[in-house]
Amino acid sequence: MFTHTSSLRLDEAGRGVAIISSPKAFALISVTTWWFMLLLCPDQRTSQLGTTPNIKQIVLGRCYNYITFVNPSMRYDCEDIWRRFEELVVRKSSCNVTVEDYHQIFYEAPQAWPCDRFLFWSKTRTLMHSYSAVVRHFWTLEDTLVGYMFNHLIWCGQEEDTGFNFSSCPEWSACKNHPVYSLWRLASTNFAEMACGNITVLLNGSIVNAFNRKSMFASVELDVLSPRKVDYVNIKVVTNLEGPFIESCCQGSVVDLIQILQSRGFQWTCTDNDHTLMVLQSIQNPKRSSCQTCASHSSI
């Protein structure tokens, strides 16, 4: 483990086939013909699956679970939060829900966390959740009420009719005011505004651009973090135990992040291959040879 410190974070193209019969013969025609026809449509947007089925039941269930078991000290009106959410989404087209539209929902669900507990991440979702479960004092965006309620869900309205579109929703990249993107952008902004004390940023050193300028952390959260409230930004760069070993505290885009932090007056630390994170990876797949090495070092 190496630490650096500053002196002062379906398409599934159709492969099916259609069979056309005639009195004399059968012809086999690839359905991919239709795919090329779709590509020629000038207004065709890249789409993904539609609104998550049973989204109302899921969101309300998560909200009641949150205020009952996760954070019982909080008092929220789950039905009112859902009503406001549904009204603003279904009344607008799938690419016309702005960040400002969600302000009332966050007003209904204010939260504040103690300092030194904020964990930010990029391209490390699975490991991040394992890490926050083991080091239990950490809080992530998904631990806030809104993050907890809407995590992994998809939603969008319809231009022609009121109601959710359960057939298809555009990809995030298809439009600026995507209903899912806008909510997470505001959630990320609020989370970063609350950050104080020592914060932790978990980055993936096994990919190019571990610090991706288009990620939610780089494009939203980093800009909002305040050097007056944050004492240290503790970066942890973690790679897959068997590689590839692409970026580190001294190499690649992580260096760009450090330079940005320095230019804005943040104090920082950077750690490669944090021991706890390596152990967590070994637990997930203990039969790998690299896990045996990690285990032997742990026993010394």
C-alpha positions in Angstrom: 0.0 0.0 0.0 1.5 3.3 -1.1 0.2 6.7 0.2 0.9 10.1 -1.2 0.1 13.3 0.8 -0.2 16.9 -0.1 1.8 19.6 1.7 -1.1 21.5 2.5 -12.0 11.5 -5.2 -30.0 -4.2 -25.1 -29.6 -3.9 -27.3 -29.7 -6.7 -28.9 -29.6 -6.2 -32.5 -32.1 -8.3 -33.7 -30.7 -11.6 -34.6 -34.0 -13.4 -34.9 -35.3 -14.4 -38.3 -38.6 -14.2 -40.1 -39.9 -17.0 -42.3 -41.9 -16.1 -45.3 -43.8 -18.8 -47.0 -45.1 -19.1 -50.6 -46.7 -22.0 -52.5 -43.3 -22.9 -53.9 -40.6 -22.2 -51.3 -39.6 -20.8 -47.9 -37.4 -17.7 -47.7 -35.3 -16.9 -44.7 -34.8 -13.2 -44.1 -32.9 -11.6 -41.3 -34.8 -9.2 -39.1 -31.7 -7.0 -39.0 -33.2 -5.3 -42.1 -35.5 -3.5 -39.7 -32.5 -2.3 -37.7 -31.1 -0.5 -40.8 -34.4 1.0 -41.5 -34.5 2.4 -37.9 -31.0 3.9 -38.4 -32.4 5.9 -41.3 -35.1 7.6 -39.3 -33.9 11.2 -38.7 -35.6 11.7 -35.3 -34.8 8.3 -33.8 -33.3 8.6 -30.3 -31.1 6.0 -28.6 -33.4 4.3 -26.2 -33.2 1.9 -23.3 -35.8 -0.1 -21.3 -38.8 1.9 -20.3 -39.9 3.0 -16.8 -39.2 0.3 -14.2 -42.3 -1.8 -13.7 -44.1 -1.3 -10.3 -42.0 1.9 -9.8 -44.6 3.4 -7.4 -44.7 0.3 -5.2 -40.8 0.1 -5.2 -40.3 3.8 -4.4 -42.9 3.9 -1.6 -41.7 0.6 -0.2 -38.1 1.9 0.0 -39.2 5.2 1.5 -41.1 3.4 4.3 -38.2 1.0 4.8 -35.8 3.9 5.1 -37.8 5.8 7.7 -38.6 2.6 9.7 -35.2 0.8 9.6 -32.4 2.7 7.9 -32.9 6.1 9.5 -35.8 6.0 11.9 -35.0 9.3 13.4 -36.2 11.0 10.2 -39.8 11.8 9.6 -40.9 12.1 6.0 -44.3 12.0 4.2 -43.5 9.2 1.7 -46.9 9.5 -0.1 -46.4 13.3 -0.6 -42.9 12.8 -2.0 -44.2 10.2 -4.5 -47.1 12.4 -5.5 -44.8 15.3 -6.3 -42.4 13.1 -8.2 -45.1 11.5 -10.3 -46.7 14.8 -11.1 -43.6 16.5 -12.4 -42.4 13.5 -14.4 -45.6 12.4 -16.2 -46.6 15.9 -17.1 -43.4 16.4 -19.2 -41.9 14.8 -22.2 -39.0 12.3 -21.6 -36.3 15.0 -22.4 -37.8 18.0 -20.7 -37.4 17.4 -16.9 -34.9 19.9 -15.5 -32.8 19.9 -12.3 -35.0 22.8 -11.0 -38.1 20.6 -11.4 -36.9 18.3 -8.6 -36.1 21.1 -6.1 -39.5 20.6 -4.3 -38.8 16.9 -3.7 -35.5 17.6 -2.0 -37.2 20.4 -0.1 -39.6 17.8 1.3 -36.7 15.5 2.2 -33.9 17.6 3.8 -30.9 15.8 5.3 -27.6 16.6 7.0 -24.8 14.2 7.9 -21.9 14.5 10.4 -18.5 15.5 9.0 -15.8 12.9 8.1 -18.3 10.4 6.8 -18.7 11.3 3.1 -17.7 8.7 0.5 -17.6 9.6 -3.2 -16.9 7.2 -6.0 -16.5 6.7 -9.7 -16.6 3.4 -11.6 -16.3 1.5 -8.4 -20.0 0.9 -7.5 -19.8 -2.7 -6.3 -16.6 -2.3 -4.3 -17.9 1.0 -2.9 -21.0 -0.7 -1.4 -18.8 -3.5 0.1 -16.4 -0.9 1.5 -19.2 1.2 3.1 -20.8 -1.9 4.6 -17.5 -2.9 6.3 -16.3 0.6 7.3 -19.8 1.5 8.5 -19.2 5.1 9.4 -19.2 6.0 5.7 -22.2 7.6 4.0 -22.7 7.5 0.2 -25.2 9.3 -2.0 -27.2 6.1 -2.1 -27.5 6.3 1.7 -29.5 9.5 1.5 -33.3 9.2 1.3 -33.6 10.2 -2.4 -30.6 8.1 -3.4 -32.0 5.1 -1.5 -35.5 5.5 -3.0 -34.5 5.8 -6.7 -31.3 3.8 -6.9 -31.1 1.6 -10.1 -34.5 2.7 -11.3 -35.5 4.1 -14.7 -38.4 6.5 -15.4 -39.7 8.9 -18.1 -43.0 10.4 -19.2 -44.7 10.5 -22.5 -45.3 13.3 -24.9 -48.6 12.2 -26.3 -50.2 11.0 -23.0 -50.0 11.5 -19.3 -48.4 8.6 -17.4 -45.1 6.8 -17.3 -43.6 5.4 -20.5 -43.1 1.7 -19.7 -42.0 0.8 -23.2 -38.8 2.8 -23.7 -36.9 5.8 -22.3 -34.1 7.7 -23.9 -30.5 7.1 -22.8 -29.0 9.7 -20.5 -26.7 10.9 -23.3 -29.7 11.5 -25.6 -30.8 14.7 -24.0 -29.7 17.3 -21.5 -32.8 17.3 -19.4 -33.2 13.6 -19.0 -35.6 12.9 -16.0 -33.2 10.4 -14.4 -30.0 12.4 -15.0 -31.6 15.6 -13.7 -32.6 13.9 -10.4 -29.1 12.4 -9.8 -27.4 15.7 -10.8 -29.4 17.5 -8.1 -28.9 14.7 -5.6 -25.1 14.8 -6.2 -25.0 18.5 -5.9 -26.8 18.4 -2.5 -24.6 15.6 -1.3 -21.4 17.4 -2.2 -22.7 20.6 -0.6 -23.1 18.8 2.7 -19.6 17.3 2.6 -17.3 18.4 5.4 -14.2 17.3 7.4 -12.2 14.5 5.8 -13.9 13.0 2.7 -12.9 9.8 0.8 -12.9 9.3 -3.0 -12.8 5.8 -4.4 -11.4 5.5 -8.0 -10.9 2.5 -10.3 -7.2 2.2 -11.3 -7.9 -0.7 -13.7 -9.5 1.6 -16.3 -8.3 4.5 -18.4 -9.5 7.8 -17.0 -10.2 6.7 -13.5 -11.0 10.4 -13.0 -13.4 10.8 -15.9 -14.3 14.5 -16.6 -17.8 13.4 -17.7 -18.5 11.4 -14.5 -21.0 12.7 -11.9 -18.1 13.1 -9.5 -15.9 15.1 -11.8 -18.6 17.1 -13.6 -20.8 17.9 -10.6 -19.6 16.9 -7.1 -16.0 18.1 -7.4 -17.1 21.5 -8.5 -19.4 21.8 -5.5 -17.0 20.7 -2.8 -15.8 23.6 -0.7 -12.2 23.8 0.6 -13.5 25.9 3.5 -15.6 22.9 4.7 -13.4 20.0 3.6 -10.2 19.4 5.6 -8.7 16.6 3.5 -9.7 14.8 0.3 -8.5 11.2 0.7 -8.2 9.5 -2.7 -8.1 5.7 -2.8 -7.1 4.2 -6.1 -7.9 0.5 -6.3 -7.1 -1.9 -9.1 -8.3 -5.4 -9.8 -6.0 -7.8 -7.9 -4.8 -9.4 -11.1 -4.8 -6.2 -13.1 -4.8 -4.4 -15.4 -2.8 -1.9 -13.5 -3.4 1.3 -15.5 -3.7 4.3 -13.2 -2.3 5.2 -9.8 -1.7 8.2 -7.6 1.3 9.0 -9.8 0.0 8.1 -13.2 -2.9 8.9 -15.5 -6.0 11.0 -14.8 -5.6 10.7 -11.0 -2.7 13.2 -11.4 -5.1 15.6 -13.1 -7.5 15.3 -10.1 -4.7 16.0 -7.7 -3.7 19.1 -9.7 -7.3 20.4 -9.6 -7.4 19.9 -5.8 -4.2 21.7 -5.4 -5.3 24.6 -7.6 -8.5 25.0 -5.5 -6.7 24.9 -2.2 -7.7 21.5 -1.0 -5.4 19.4 1.1 -5.3 15.8 0.0 -3.8 12.3 0.4 -3.7 9.5 -2.2 -3.4 5.8 -1.5 -2.7 3.0 -4.0 -4.1 -0.4 -3.2 -5.6 0.2 0.2 -5.3 -3.0 2.3 -9.0 -3.1 3.3 -10.1 -2.8 -0.3 -7.7 -5.5 -1.4 -9.1 -7.9 1.3 -12.6 -7.1 0.2 -11.8 -8.1 -3.4 -10.2 -11.3 -2.1 -13.3 -12.2 -0.2 -15.4 -11.9 -3.3 -13.2 -14.4 -5.2 -10.9 -16.2 -2.7 -9.6 -18.8 -5.2 -7.6 -16.3 -7.2 -3.8 -16.7 -6.8 -3.4 -13.0 -5.9 -5.8 -13.5 -3.0 -3.5 -16.1 -1.5 -0.7 -13.6 -1.6 -3.0 -11.0 0.1 -4.0 -13.6 2.7 -0.4 -14.5 3.5 0.5 -10.9 4.0 -2.5 -10.4 6.3 -1.3 -13.2 8.6 2.1 -11.7 9.1 
